[in-house]
């Protein structure tokens, strides 16, 4: 009987748990990184000339830079 009463008392507050979880994910560095990268890509796509610049997910290193990094 006591467990049922406790459930009835806390039932209106069950919406708080998903909100706390959502806030925790939104404040995490992982989520901020994902959002930040998406915003940078969006702004770059909108403001940079498409005939000169293109977006790529791969890192492209210059031959000179890779030689300097390897020999150092």
mmCIF file as Biopython writes it, N, C-alpha, C and O atoms, coordinates in Angstrom:
data_model
#
loop_
_atom_site.group_PDB
_atom_site.id
_atom_site.type_symbol
_atom_site.label_atom_id
_atom_site.label_alt_id
_atom_site.label_comp_id
_atom_site.label_asym_id
_atom_site.label_entity_id
_atom_site.label_seq_id
_atom_site.pdbx_PDB_ins_code
_atom_site.Cartn_x
_atom_site.Cartn_y
_atom_site.Cartn_z
_atom_site.occupancy
_atom_site.B_iso_or_equiv
_atom_site.auth_seq_id
_atom_site.auth_asym_id
_atom_site.pdbx_PDB_model_num
ATOM 1   N N  . UNK A ? 1  ? 0.822  -1.188 0.000   1.0 0.0 1  A 1 
ATOM 2   C CA . UNK A ? 1  ? 0.000  0.000  0.000   1.0 0.0 1  A 1 
ATOM 3   C C  . UNK A ? 1  ? 0.870  1.257  0.000   1.0 0.0 1  A 1 
ATOM 4   O O  . UNK A ? 1  ? 0.536  2.239  -0.663  1.0 0.0 1  A 1 
ATOM 5   N N  . UNK A ? 2  ? 1.978  1.234  0.736   1.0 0.0 2  A 1 
ATOM 6   C CA . UNK A ? 2  ? 2.863  2.391  0.810   1.0 0.0 2  A 1 
ATOM 7   C C  . UNK A ? 2  ? 3.543  2.641  -0.537  1.0 0.0 2  A 1 
ATOM 8   O O  . UNK A ? 2  ? 3.743  3.791  -0.928  1.0 0.0 2  A 1 
ATOM 9   N N  . UNK A ? 3  ? 3.901  1.563  -1.247  1.0 0.0 3  A 1 
ATOM 10  C CA . UNK A ? 3  ? 4.542  1.721  -2.548  1.0 0.0 3  A 1 
ATOM 11  C C  . UNK A ? 3  ? 3.592  2.372  -3.552  1.0 0.0 3  A 1 
ATOM 12  O O  . UNK A ? 3  ? 4.016  3.206  -4.352  1.0 0.0 3  A 1 
ATOM 13  N N  . UNK A ? 4  ? 2.339  2.009  -3.518  1.0 0.0 4  A 1 
ATOM 14  C CA . UNK A ? 4  ? 1.357  2.610  -4.409  1.0 0.0 4  A 1 
ATOM 15  C C  . UNK A ? 4  ? 1.198  4.091  -4.112  1.0 0.0 4  A 1 
ATOM 16  O O  . UNK A ? 4  ? 1.086  4.899  -5.034  1.0 0.0 4  A 1 
ATOM 17  N N  . UNK A ? 5  ? 1.187  4.449  -2.862  1.0 0.0 5  A 1 
ATOM 18  C CA . UNK A ? 5  ? 1.053  5.859  -2.505  1.0 0.0 5  A 1 
ATOM 19  C C  . UNK A ? 5  ? 2.263  6.659  -2.984  1.0 0.0 5  A 1 
ATOM 20  O O  . UNK A ? 5  ? 2.110  7.775  -3.481  1.0 0.0 5  A 1 
ATOM 21  N N  . UNK A ? 6  ? 3.452  6.101  -2.840  1.0 0.0 6  A 1 
ATOM 22  C CA . UNK A ? 6  ? 4.653  6.786  -3.305  1.0 0.0 6  A 1 
ATOM 23  C C  . UNK A ? 6  ? 4.642  6.962  -4.825  1.0 0.0 6  A 1 
ATOM 24  O O  . UNK A ? 6  ? 5.047  8.004  -5.341  1.0 0.0 6  A 1 
ATOM 25  N N  . UNK A ? 7  ? 4.179  5.940  -5.530  1.0 0.0 7  A 1 
ATOM 26  C CA . UNK A ? 7  ? 4.094  6.029  -6.984  1.0 0.0 7  A 1 
ATOM 27  C C  . UNK A ? 7  ? 3.113  7.117  -7.396  1.0 0.0 7  A 1 
ATOM 28  O O  . UNK A ? 7  ? 3.376  7.879  -8.326  1.0 0.0 7  A 1 
ATOM 29  N N  . UNK A ? 8  ? 2.019  7.184  -6.727  1.0 0.0 8  A 1 
ATOM 30  C CA . UNK A ? 8  ? 1.030  8.221  -7.046  1.0 0.0 8  A 1 
ATOM 31  C C  . UNK A ? 8  ? 1.552  9.617  -6.728  1.0 0.0 8  A 1 
ATOM 32  O O  . UNK A ? 8  ? 1.200  10.585 -7.402  1.0 0.0 8  A 1 
ATOM 33  N N  . UNK A ? 9  ? 2.381  9.717  -5.714  1.0 0.0 9  A 1 
ATOM 34  C CA . UNK A ? 9  ? 2.941  11.021 -5.346  1.0 0.0 9  A 1 
ATOM 35  C C  . UNK A ? 9  ? 3.956  11.476 -6.399  1.0 0.0 9  A 1 
ATOM 36  O O  . UNK A ? 9  ? 3.959  12.644 -6.788  1.0 0.0 9  A 1 
ATOM 37  N N  . UNK A ? 10 ? 4.812  10.566 -6.861  1.0 0.0 10 A 1 
ATOM 38  C CA . UNK A ? 10 ? 5.882  10.927 -7.787  1.0 0.0 10 A 1 
ATOM 39  C C  . UNK A ? 10 ? 5.479  10.848 -9.258  1.0 0.0 10 A 1 
ATOM 40  O O  . UNK A ? 10 ? 6.247  11.272 -10.122 1.0 0.0 10 A 1 
ATOM 41  N N  . UNK A ? 11 ? 4.317  10.326 -9.559  1.0 0.0 11 A 1 
ATOM 42  C CA . UNK A ? 11 ? 3.889  10.177 -10.945 1.0 0.0 11 A 1 
ATOM 43  C C  . UNK A ? 11 ? 3.829  11.512 -11.703 1.0 0.0 11 A 1 
ATOM 44  O O  . UNK A ? 11 ? 4.249  11.558 -12.859 1.0 0.0 11 A 1 
ATOM 45  N N  . UNK A ? 12 ? 3.331  12.581 -11.109 1.0 0.0 12 A 1 
ATOM 46  C CA . UNK A ? 12 ? 3.330  13.861 -11.842 1.0 0.0 12 A 1 
ATOM 47  C C  . UNK A ? 12 ? 4.736  14.410 -12.107 1.0 0.0 12 A 1 
ATOM 48  O O  . UNK A ? 12 ? 4.896  15.285 -12.958 1.0 0.0 12 A 1 
ATOM 49  N N  . UNK A ? 13 ? 5.736  13.926 -11.410 1.0 0.0 13 A 1 
ATOM 50  C CA . UNK A ? 13 ? 7.103  14.417 -11.582 1.0 0.0 13 A 1 
ATOM 51  C C  . UNK A ? 13 ? 7.941  13.560 -12.532 1.0 0.0 13 A 1 
ATOM 52  O O  . UNK A ? 13 ? 9.131  13.827 -12.697 1.0 0.0 13 A 1 
ATOM 53  N N  . UNK A ? 14 ? 7.362  12.558 -13.149 1.0 0.0 14 A 1 
ATOM 54  C CA . UNK A ? 14 ? 8.132  11.670 -14.027 1.0 0.0 14 A 1 
ATOM 55  C C  . UNK A ? 14 ? 8.629  12.374 -15.285 1.0 0.0 14 A 1 
ATOM 56  O O  . UNK A ? 14 ? 9.571  11.891 -15.913 1.0 0.0 14 A 1 
ATOM 57  N N  . UNK A ? 15 ? 8.039  13.478 -15.668 1.0 0.0 15 A 1 
ATOM 58  C CA . UNK A ? 15 ? 8.512  14.221 -16.831 1.0 0.0 15 A 1 
ATOM 59  C C  . UNK A ? 15 ? 9.870  14.873 -16.577 1.0 0.0 15 A 1 
ATOM 60  O O  . UNK A ? 15 ? 10.567 15.254 -17.518 1.0 0.0 15 A 1 
ATOM 61  N N  . UNK A ? 16 ? 10.242 14.998 -15.307 1.0 0.0 16 A 1 
ATOM 62  C CA . UNK A ? 16 ? 11.497 15.653 -14.957 1.0 0.0 16 A 1 
ATOM 63  C C  . UNK A ? 16 ? 12.697 14.792 -15.375 1.0 0.0 16 A 1 
ATOM 64  O O  . UNK A ? 16 ? 13.730 15.332 -15.771 1.0 0.0 16 A 1 
ATOM 65  N N  . UNK A ? 17 ? 12.577 13.486 -15.293 1.0 0.0 17 A 1 
ATOM 66  C CA . UNK A ? 17 ? 13.698 12.598 -15.619 1.0 0.0 17 A 1 
ATOM 67  C C  . UNK A ? 17 ? 14.187 12.758 -17.064 1.0 0.0 17 A 1 
ATOM 68  O O  . UNK A ? 17 ? 15.390 12.910 -17.272 1.0 0.0 17 A 1 
ATOM 69  N N  . UNK A ? 18 ? 13.303 12.730 -18.068 1.0 0.0 18 A 1 
ATOM 70  C CA . UNK A ? 18 ? 13.803 12.949 -19.436 1.0 0.0 18 A 1 
ATOM 71  C C  . UNK A ? 18 ? 14.377 14.348 -19.648 1.0 0.0 18 A 1 
ATOM 72  O O  . UNK A ? 18 ? 15.316 14.520 -20.425 1.0 0.0 18 A 1 
ATOM 73  N N  . UNK A ? 19 ? 13.824 15.340 -18.967 1.0 0.0 19 A 1 
ATOM 74  C CA . UNK A ? 19 ? 14.339 16.704 -19.094 1.0 0.0 19 A 1 
ATOM 75  C C  . UNK A ? 19 ? 15.756 16.782 -18.530 1.0 0.0 19 A 1 
ATOM 76  O O  . UNK A ? 19 ? 16.627 17.405 -19.137 1.0 0.0 19 A 1 
ATOM 77  N N  . UNK A ? 20 ? 15.993 16.165 -17.390 1.0 0.0 20 A 1 
ATOM 78  C CA . UNK A ? 20 ? 17.326 16.153 -16.786 1.0 0.0 20 A 1 
ATOM 79  C C  . UNK A ? 20 ? 18.313 15.422 -17.697 1.0 0.0 20 A 1 
ATOM 80  O O  . UNK A ? 20 ? 19.450 15.863 -17.866 1.0 0.0 20 A 1 
ATOM 81  N N  . UNK A ? 21 ? 17.885 14.322 -18.273 1.0 0.0 21 A 1 
ATOM 82  C CA . UNK A ? 21 ? 18.741 13.574 -19.196 1.0 0.0 21 A 1 
ATOM 83  C C  . UNK A ? 21 ? 19.069 14.407 -20.435 1.0 0.0 21 A 1 
ATOM 84  O O  . UNK A ? 21 ? 20.216 14.424 -20.881 1.0 0.0 21 A 1 
ATOM 85  N N  . UNK A ? 22 ? 18.089 15.084 -20.984 1.0 0.0 22 A 1 
ATOM 86  C CA . UNK A ? 22 ? 18.300 15.922 -22.157 1.0 0.0 22 A 1 
ATOM 87  C C  . UNK A ? 22 ? 19.243 17.086 -21.853 1.0 0.0 22 A 1 
ATOM 88  O O  . UNK A ? 22 ? 20.104 17.412 -22.670 1.0 0.0 22 A 1 
ATOM 89  N N  . UNK A ? 23 ? 19.092 17.702 -20.708 1.0 0.0 23 A 1 
ATOM 90  C CA . UNK A ? 23 ? 19.981 18.790 -20.308 1.0 0.0 23 A 1 
ATOM 91  C C  . UNK A ? 23 ? 21.407 18.273 -20.122 1.0 0.0 23 A 1 
ATOM 92  O O  . UNK A ? 23 ? 22.370 18.932 -20.515 1.0 0.0 23 A 1 
ATOM 93  N N  . UNK A ? 24 ? 21.535 17.096 -19.522 1.0 0.0 24 A 1 
ATOM 94  C CA . UNK A ? 24 ? 22.863 16.508 -19.324 1.0 0.0 24 A 1 
ATOM 95  C C  . UNK A ? 24 ? 23.571 16.231 -20.631 1.0 0.0 24 A 1 
ATOM 96  O O  . UNK A ? 24 ? 24.772 16.473 -20.748 1.0 0.0 24 A 1 
ATOM 97  N N  . UNK A ? 25 ? 22.844 15.724 -21.620 1.0 0.0 25 A 1 
ATOM 98  C CA . UNK A ? 25 ? 23.449 15.445 -22.931 1.0 0.0 25 A 1 
ATOM 99  C C  . UNK A ? 25 ? 23.797 16.762 -23.630 1.0 0.0 25 A 1 
ATOM 100 O O  . UNK A ? 25 ? 24.857 16.875 -24.245 1.0 0.0 25 A 1 
ATOM 101 N N  . UNK A ? 26 ? 22.914 17.749 -23.537 1.0 0.0 26 A 1 
ATOM 102 C CA . UNK A ? 26 ? 23.143 19.034 -24.211 1.0 0.0 26 A 1 
ATOM 103 C C  . UNK A ? 26 ? 24.339 19.785 -23.630 1.0 0.0 26 A 1 
ATOM 104 O O  . UNK A ? 26 ? 24.964 20.577 -24.335 1.0 0.0 26 A 1 
ATOM 105 N N  . UNK A ? 27 ? 24.666 19.554 -22.374 1.0 0.0 27 A 1 
ATOM 106 C CA . UNK A ? 27 ? 25.795 20.241 -21.750 1.0 0.0 27 A 1 
ATOM 107 C C  . UNK A ? 27 ? 27.106 19.465 -21.897 1.0 0.0 27 A 1 
ATOM 108 O O  . UNK A ? 27 ? 28.161 19.951 -21.487 1.0 0.0 27 A 1 
ATOM 109 N N  . UNK A ? 28 ? 27.050 18.286 -22.469 1.0 0.0 28 A 1 
ATOM 110 C CA . UNK A ? 28 ? 28.259 17.470 -22.582 1.0 0.0 28 A 1 
ATOM 111 C C  . UNK A ? 28 ? 29.172 18.002 -23.692 1.0 0.0 28 A 1 
ATOM 112 O O  . UNK A ? 28 ? 28.685 18.559 -24.676 1.0 0.0 28 A 1 
ATOM 113 N N  . UNK A ? 29 ? 30.478 17.838 -23.541 1.0 0.0 29 A 1 
ATOM 114 C CA . UNK A ? 29 ? 31.419 18.272 -24.584 1.0 0.0 29 A 1 
ATOM 115 C C  . UNK A ? 29 ? 31.184 17.562 -25.924 1.0 0.0 29 A 1 
ATOM 116 O O  . UNK A ? 29 ? 31.394 18.153 -26.983 1.0 0.0 29 A 1 
ATOM 117 N N  . UNK A ? 30 ? 30.761 16.329 -25.879 1.0 0.0 30 A 1 
ATOM 118 C CA . UNK A ? 30 ? 30.491 15.576 -27.107 1.0 0.0 30 A 1 
ATOM 119 C C  . UNK A ? 30 ? 29.398 16.255 -27.930 1.0 0.0 30 A 1 
ATOM 120 O O  . UNK A ? 30 ? 29.567 16.468 -29.130 1.0 0.0 30 A 1 
ATOM 121 N N  . UNK A ? 31 ? 28.295 16.592 -27.296 1.0 0.0 31 A 1 
ATOM 122 C CA . UNK A ? 31 ? 27.174 17.209 -27.991 1.0 0.0 31 A 1 
ATOM 123 C C  . UNK A ? 31 ? 27.548 18.611 -28.485 1.0 0.0 31 A 1 
ATOM 124 O O  . UNK A ? 31 ? 27.189 18.998 -29.597 1.0 0.0 31 A 1 
ATOM 125 N N  . UNK A ? 32 ? 28.263 19.358 -27.664 1.0 0.0 32 A 1 
ATOM 126 C CA . UNK A ? 32 ? 28.686 20.698 -28.069 1.0 0.0 32 A 1 
ATOM 127 C C  . UNK A ? 32 ? 29.621 20.624 -29.275 1.0 0.0 32 A 1 
ATOM 128 O O  . UNK A ? 32 ? 29.578 21.495 -30.144 1.0 0.0 32 A 1 
ATOM 129 N N  . UNK A ? 33 ? 30.460 19.600 -29.336 1.0 0.0 33 A 1 
ATOM 130 C CA . UNK A ? 33 ? 31.340 19.420 -30.484 1.0 0.0 33 A 1 
ATOM 131 C C  . UNK A ? 33 ? 30.573 19.107 -31.751 1.0 0.0 33 A 1 
ATOM 132 O O  . UNK A ? 33 ? 30.881 19.639 -32.817 1.0 0.0 33 A 1 
ATOM 133 N N  . UNK A ? 34 ? 29.574 18.245 -31.637 1.0 0.0 34 A 1 
ATOM 134 C CA . UNK A ? 34 ? 28.747 17.896 -32.798 1.0 0.0 34 A 1 
ATOM 135 C C  . UNK A ? 34 ? 28.024 19.130 -33.325 1.0 0.0 34 A 1 
ATOM 136 O O  . UNK A ? 34 ? 28.027 19.389 -34.528 1.0 0.0 34 A 1 
ATOM 137 N N  . UNK A ? 35 ? 27.403 19.890 -32.425 1.0 0.0 35 A 1 
ATOM 138 C CA . UNK A ? 35 ? 26.675 21.096 -32.821 1.0 0.0 35 A 1 
ATOM 139 C C  . UNK A ? 35 ? 27.638 22.140 -33.390 1.0 0.0 35 A 1 
ATOM 140 O O  . UNK A ? 35 ? 27.325 22.788 -34.389 1.0 0.0 35 A 1 
ATOM 141 N N  . UNK A ? 36 ? 28.791 22.306 -32.770 1.0 0.0 36 A 1 
ATOM 142 C CA . UNK A ? 36 ? 29.773 23.277 -33.248 1.0 0.0 36 A 1 
ATOM 143 C C  . UNK A ? 36 ? 30.273 22.951 -34.645 1.0 0.0 36 A 1 
ATOM 144 O O  . UNK A ? 36 ? 30.383 23.841 -35.487 1.0 0.0 36 A 1 
ATOM 145 N N  . UNK A ? 37 ? 30.574 21.690 -34.897 1.0 0.0 37 A 1 
ATOM 146 C CA . UNK A ? 37 ? 31.032 21.291 -36.226 1.0 0.0 37 A 1 
ATOM 147 C C  . UNK A ? 37 ? 29.945 21.505 -37.266 1.0 0.0 37 A 1 
ATOM 148 O O  . UNK A ? 37 ? 30.232 21.936 -38.383 1.0 0.0 37 A 1 
ATOM 149 N N  . UNK A ? 38 ? 28.712 21.210 -36.915 1.0 0.0 38 A 1 
ATOM 150 C CA . UNK A ? 38 ? 27.608 21.401 -37.852 1.0 0.0 38 A 1 
ATOM 151 C C  . UNK A ? 38 ? 27.425 22.887 -38.176 1.0 0.0 38 A 1 
ATOM 152 O O  . UNK A ? 38 ? 27.176 23.247 -39.327 1.0 0.0 38 A 1 
ATOM 153 N N  . UNK A ? 39 ? 27.547 23.738 -37.173 1.0 0.0 39 A 1 
ATOM 154 C CA . UNK A ? 39 ? 27.415 25.174 -37.416 1.0 0.0 39 A 1 
ATOM 155 C C  . UNK A ? 39 ? 28.552 25.705 -38.289 1.0 0.0 39 A 1 
ATOM 156 O O  . UNK A ? 39 ? 28.319 26.529 -39.174 1.0 0.0 39 A 1 
ATOM 157 N N  . UNK A ? 40 ? 29.770 25.244 -38.050 1.0 0.0 40 A 1 
ATOM 158 C CA . UNK A ? 40 ? 30.906 25.682 -38.868 1.0 0.0 40 A 1 
ATOM 159 C C  . UNK A ? 40 ? 30.713 25.237 -40.312 1.0 0.0 40 A 1 
ATOM 160 O O  . UNK A ? 40 ? 30.967 26.013 -41.232 1.0 0.0 40 A 1 
ATOM 161 N N  . UNK A ? 41 ? 30.272 24.010 -40.525 1.0 0.0 41 A 1 
ATOM 162 C CA . UNK A ? 41 ? 30.027 23.523 -41.883 1.0 0.0 41 A 1 
ATOM 163 C C  . UNK A ? 41 ? 28.930 24.335 -42.577 1.0 0.0 41 A 1 
ATOM 164 O O  . UNK A ? 41 ? 29.048 24.680 -43.753 1.0 0.0 41 A 1 
ATOM 165 N N  . UNK A ? 42 ? 27.869 24.633 -41.835 1.0 0.0 42 A 1 
ATOM 166 C CA . UNK A ? 42 ? 26.764 25.391 -42.402 1.0 0.0 42 A 1 
ATOM 167 C C  . UNK A ? 42 ? 27.197 26.798 -42.799 1.0 0.0 42 A 1 
ATOM 168 O O  . UNK A ? 42 ? 26.886 27.261 -43.896 1.0 0.0 42 A 1 
ATOM 169 N N  . UNK A ? 43 ? 27.912 27.475 -41.910 1.0 0.0 43 A 1 
ATOM 170 C CA . UNK A ? 43 ? 28.376 28.829 -42.210 1.0 0.0 43 A 1 
ATOM 171 C C  . UNK A ? 43 ? 29.383 28.813 -43.360 1.0 0.0 43 A 1 
ATOM 172 O O  . UNK A ? 43 ? 29.342 29.684 -44.229 1.0 0.0 43 A 1 
ATOM 173 N N  . UNK A ? 44 ? 30.275 27.842 -43.372 1.0 0.0 44 A 1 
ATOM 174 C CA . UNK A ? 44 ? 31.255 27.747 -44.457 1.0 0.0 44 A 1 
ATOM 175 C C  . UNK A ? 44 ? 30.558 27.493 -45.783 1.0 0.0 44 A 1 
ATOM 176 O O  . UNK A ? 44 ? 30.946 28.055 -46.807 1.0 0.0 44 A 1 
ATOM 177 N N  . UNK A ? 45 ? 29.548 26.665 -45.773 1.0 0.0 45 A 1 
ATOM 178 C CA . UNK A ? 45 ? 28.826 26.358 -47.010 1.0 0.0 45 A 1 
ATOM 179 C C  . UNK A ? 45 ? 28.071 27.582 -47.520 1.0 0.0 45 A 1 
ATOM 180 O O  . UNK A ? 45 ? 27.966 27.792 -48.728 1.0 0.0 45 A 1 
ATOM 181 N N  . UNK A ? 46 ? 27.554 28.377 -46.609 1.0 0.0 46 A 1 
ATOM 182 C CA . UNK A ? 46 ? 26.773 29.553 -47.001 1.0 0.0 46 A 1 
ATOM 183 C C  . UNK A ? 46 ? 27.663 30.721 -47.433 1.0 0.0 46 A 1 
ATOM 184 O O  . UNK A ? 46 ? 27.301 31.455 -48.352 1.0 0.0 46 A 1 
ATOM 185 N N  . UNK A ? 47 ? 28.804 30.905 -46.797 1.0 0.0 47 A 1 
ATOM 186 C CA . UNK A ? 47 ? 29.575 32.133 -47.004 1.0 0.0 47 A 1 
ATOM 187 C C  . UNK A ? 47 ? 30.789 31.985 -47.914 1.0 0.0 47 A 1 
ATOM 188 O O  . UNK A ? 47 ? 31.258 32.980 -48.466 1.0 0.0 47 A 1 
ATOM 189 N N  . UNK A ? 48 ? 31.309 30.779 -48.085 1.0 0.0 48 A 1 
ATOM 190 C CA . UNK A ? 48 ? 32.485 30.602 -48.937 1.0 0.0 48 A 1 
ATOM 191 C C  . UNK A ? 48 ? 32.061 30.293 -50.369 1.0 0.0 48 A 1 
ATOM 192 O O  . UNK A ? 48 ? 31.068 29.595 -50.575 1.0 0.0 48 A 1 
ATOM 193 N N  . UNK A ? 49 ? 32.787 30.794 -51.357 1.0 0.0 49 A 1 
ATOM 194 C CA . UNK A ? 49 ? 32.434 30.520 -52.751 1.0 0.0 49 A 1 
ATOM 195 C C  . UNK A ? 49 ? 32.602 29.029 -53.085 1.0 0.0 49 A 1 
ATOM 196 O O  . UNK A ? 49 ? 33.644 28.430 -52.816 1.0 0.0 49 A 1 
ATOM 197 N N  . UNK A ? 50 ? 31.567 28.457 -53.667 1.0 0.0 50 A 1 
ATOM 198 C CA . UNK A ? 50 ? 31.553 27.012 -53.937 1.0 0.0 50 A 1 
ATOM 199 C C  . UNK A ? 50 ? 32.553 26.614 -55.017 1.0 0.0 50 A 1 
ATOM 200 O O  . UNK A ? 50 ? 33.022 25.476 -55.023 1.0 0.0 50 A 1 
ATOM 201 N N  . UNK A ? 51 ? 32.891 27.526 -55.933 1.0 0.0 51 A 1 
ATOM 202 C CA . UNK A ? 51 ? 33.828 27.156 -56.988 1.0 0.0 51 A 1 
ATOM 203 C C  . UNK A ? 51 ? 35.274 27.104 -56.497 1.0 0.0 51 A 1 
ATOM 204 O O  . UNK A ? 51 ? 36.136 26.556 -57.184 1.0 0.0 51 A 1 
ATOM 205 N N  . UNK A ? 52 ? 35.550 27.668 -55.317 1.0 0.0 52 A 1 
ATOM 206 C CA . UNK A ? 52 ? 36.902 27.669 -54.764 1.0 0.0 52 A 1 
ATOM 207 C C  . UNK A ? 52 ? 37.062 26.664 -53.636 1.0 0.0 52 A 1 
ATOM 208 O O  . UNK A ? 52 ? 38.078 25.974 -53.547 1.0 0.0 52 A 1 
ATOM 209 N N  . UNK A ? 53 ? 36.052 26.585 -52.774 1.0 0.0 53 A 1 
ATOM 210 C CA . UNK A ? 53 ? 36.132 25.752 -51.571 1.0 0.0 53 A 1 
ATOM 211 C C  . UNK A ? 53 ? 35.111 24.623 -51.633 1.0 0.0 53 A 1 
ATOM 212 O O  . UNK A ? 53 ? 34.040 24.763 -52.224 1.0 0.0 53 A 1 
ATOM 213 N N  . UNK A ? 54 ? 35.465 23.500 -51.010 1.0 0.0 54 A 1 
ATOM 214 C CA . UNK A ? 54 ? 34.517 22.401 -50.866 1.0 0.0 54 A 1 
ATOM 215 C C  . UNK A ? 54 ? 34.695 21.789 -49.486 1.0 0.0 54 A 1 
ATOM 216 O O  . UNK A ? 54 ? 35.780 21.831 -48.907 1.0 0.0 54 A 1 
ATOM 217 N N  . UNK A ? 55 ? 33.620 21.224 -48.975 1.0 0.0 55 A 1 
ATOM 218 C CA . UNK A ? 55 ? 33.651 20.598 -47.653 1.0 0.0 55 A 1 
ATOM 219 C C  . UNK A ? 55 ? 34.028 19.133 -47.789 1.0 0.0 55 A 1 
ATOM 220 O O  . UNK A ? 55 ? 33.545 18.436 -48.681 1.0 0.0 55 A 1 
ATOM 221 N N  . UNK A ? 56 ? 34.882 18.681 -46.907 1.0 0.0 56 A 1 
ATOM 222 C CA . UNK A ? 56 ? 35.314 17.293 -46.913 1.0 0.0 56 A 1 
ATOM 223 C C  . UNK A ? 56 ? 35.421 16.802 -45.479 1.0 0.0 56 A 1 
ATOM 224 O O  . UNK A ? 56 ? 35.788 17.562 -44.583 1.0 0.0 56 A 1 
ATOM 225 N N  . UNK A ? 57 ? 35.104 15.545 -45.261 1.0 0.0 57 A 1 
ATOM 226 C CA . UNK A ? 57 ? 35.241 14.955 -43.937 1.0 0.0 57 A 1 
ATOM 227 C C  . UNK A ? 57 ? 36.639 14.381 -43.733 1.0 0.0 57 A 1 
ATOM 228 O O  . UNK A ? 57 ? 36.990 13.990 -42.619 1.0 0.0 57 A 1 
ATOM 229 N N  . UNK A ? 58 ? 37.430 14.328 -44.785 1.0 0.0 58 A 1 
ATOM 230 C CA . UNK A ? 58 ? 38.763 13.741 -44.689 1.0 0.0 58 A 1 
ATOM 231 C C  . UNK A ? 58 ? 39.810 14.841 -44.556 1.0 0.0 58 A 1 
ATOM 232 O O  . UNK A ? 58 ? 39.671 15.919 -45.132 1.0 0.0 58 A 1 
ATOM 233 N N  . UNK A ? 59 ? 40.833 14.561 -43.810 1.0 0.0 59 A 1 
ATOM 234 C CA . UNK A ? 59 ? 41.934 15.497 -43.640 1.0 0.0 59 A 1 
ATOM 235 C C  . UNK A ? 59 ? 42.906 15.327 -44.799 1.0 0.0 59 A 1 
ATOM 236 O O  . UNK A ? 59 ? 43.392 14.226 -45.057 1.0 0.0 59 A 1 
ATOM 237 N N  . UNK A ? 60 ? 43.181 16.408 -45.485 1.0 0.0 60 A 1 
ATOM 238 C CA . UNK A ? 60 ? 44.111 16.378 -46.610 1.0 0.0 60 A 1 
ATOM 239 C C  . UNK A ? 60 ? 45.327 17.191 -46.207 1.0 0.0 60 A 1 
ATOM 240 O O  . UNK A ? 60 ? 45.222 18.388 -45.940 1.0 0.0 60 A 1 
ATOM 241 N N  . UNK A ? 61 ? 46.484 16.538 -46.162 1.0 0.0 61 A 1 
ATOM 242 C CA . UNK A ? 61 ? 47.713 17.218 -45.755 1.0 0.0 61 A 1 
ATOM 243 C C  . UNK A ? 61 ? 48.577 17.479 -46.973 1.0 0.0 61 A 1 
ATOM 244 O O  . UNK A ? 61 ? 48.618 16.678 -47.906 1.0 0.0 61 A 1 
ATOM 245 N N  . UNK A ? 62 ? 49.249 18.583 -46.953 1.0 0.0 62 A 1 
ATOM 246 C CA . UNK A ? 62 ? 50.195 18.928 -48.005 1.0 0.0 62 A 1 
ATOM 247 C C  . UNK A ? 62 ? 51.405 17.992 -47.888 1.0 0.0 62 A 1 
ATOM 248 O O  . UNK A ? 62 ? 51.754 17.566 -46.787 1.0 0.0 62 A 1 
ATOM 249 N N  . UNK A ? 63 ? 52.043 17.672 -49.019 1.0 0.0 63 A 1 
ATOM 250 C CA . UNK A ? 63 ? 53.203 16.778 -48.992 1.0 0.0 63 A 1 
ATOM 251 C C  . UNK A ? 63 ? 54.334 17.356 -48.155 1.0 0.0 63 A 1 
ATOM 252 O O  . UNK A ? 63 ? 54.984 16.631 -47.401 1.0 0.0 63 A 1 
ATOM 253 N N  . UNK A ? 64 ? 54.571 18.647 -48.282 1.0 0.0 64 A 1 
ATOM 254 C CA . UNK A ? 64 ? 55.638 19.286 -47.511 1.0 0.0 64 A 1 
ATOM 255 C C  . UNK A ? 64 ? 55.347 19.196 -46.019 1.0 0.0 64 A 1 
ATOM 256 O O  . UNK A ? 64 ? 56.237 18.885 -45.227 1.0 0.0 64 A 1 
ATOM 257 N N  . UNK A ? 65 ? 54.124 19.463 -45.640 1.0 0.0 65 A 1 
ATOM 258 C CA . UNK A ? 65 ? 53.757 19.412 -44.232 1.0 0.0 65 A 1 
ATOM 259 C C  . UNK A ? 65 ? 53.907 17.997 -43.675 1.0 0.0 65 A 1 
ATOM 260 O O  . UNK A ? 65 ? 54.398 17.821 -42.561 1.0 0.0 65 A 1 
ATOM 261 N N  . UNK A ? 66 ? 53.492 16.998 -44.434 1.0 0.0 66 A 1 
ATOM 262 C CA . UNK A ? 66 ? 53.609 15.623 -43.947 1.0 0.0 66 A 1 
ATOM 263 C C  . UNK A ? 66 ? 55.066 15.211 -43.812 1.0 0.0 66 A 1 
ATOM 264 O O  . UNK A ? 66 ? 55.401 14.460 -42.895 1.0 0.0 66 A 1 
ATOM 265 N N  . UNK A ? 67 ? 55.942 15.676 -44.694 1.0 0.0 67 A 1 
ATOM 266 C CA . UNK A ? 67 ? 57.361 15.359 -44.593 1.0 0.0 67 A 1 
ATOM 267 C C  . UNK A ? 67 ? 57.978 16.019 -43.376 1.0 0.0 67 A 1 
ATOM 268 O O  . UNK A ? 67 ? 58.807 15.422 -42.690 1.0 0.0 67 A 1 
ATOM 269 N N  . UNK A ? 68 ? 57.571 17.256 -43.109 1.0 0.0 68 A 1 
ATOM 270 C CA . UNK A ? 68 ? 58.096 17.956 -41.934 1.0 0.0 68 A 1 
ATOM 271 C C  . UNK A ? 68 ? 57.649 17.268 -40.659 1.0 0.0 68 A 1 
ATOM 272 O O  . UNK A ? 68 ? 58.431 17.105 -39.723 1.0 0.0 68 A 1 
ATOM 273 N N  . UNK A ? 69 ? 56.385 16.864 -40.627 1.0 0.0 69 A 1 
ATOM 274 C CA . UNK A ? 69 ? 55.877 16.197 -39.427 1.0 0.0 69 A 1 
ATOM 275 C C  . UNK A ? 69 ? 56.512 14.827 -39.220 1.0 0.0 69 A 1 
ATOM 276 O O  . UNK A ? 69 ? 56.739 14.420 -38.081 1.0 0.0 69 A 1 
ATOM 277 N N  . UNK A ? 70 ? 56.801 14.113 -40.297 1.0 0.0 70 A 1 
ATOM 278 C CA . UNK A ? 70 ? 57.380 12.781 -40.181 1.0 0.0 70 A 1 
ATOM 279 C C  . UNK A ? 70 ? 58.847 12.878 -39.755 1.0 0.0 70 A 1 
ATOM 280 O O  . UNK A ? 70 ? 59.302 12.085 -38.929 1.0 0.0 70 A 1 
ATOM 281 N N  . UNK A ? 71 ? 59.589 13.837 -40.306 1.0 0.0 71 A 1 
ATOM 282 C CA . UNK A ? 71 ? 61.013 13.918 -39.994 1.0 0.0 71 A 1 
ATOM 283 C C  . UNK A ? 71 ? 61.275 14.558 -38.636 1.0 0.0 71 A 1 
ATOM 284 O O  . UNK A ? 71 ? 62.350 14.362 -38.068 1.0 0.0 71 A 1 
ATOM 285 N N  . UNK A ? 72 ? 60.341 15.303 -38.113 1.0 0.0 72 A 1 
ATOM 286 C CA . UNK A ? 72 ? 60.567 15.986 -36.826 1.0 0.0 72 A 1 
ATOM 287 C C  . UNK A ? 72 ? 60.516 15.034 -35.663 1.0 0.0 72 A 1 
ATOM 288 O O  . UNK A ? 72 ? 60.685 15.451 -34.517 1.0 0.0 72 A 1 
#
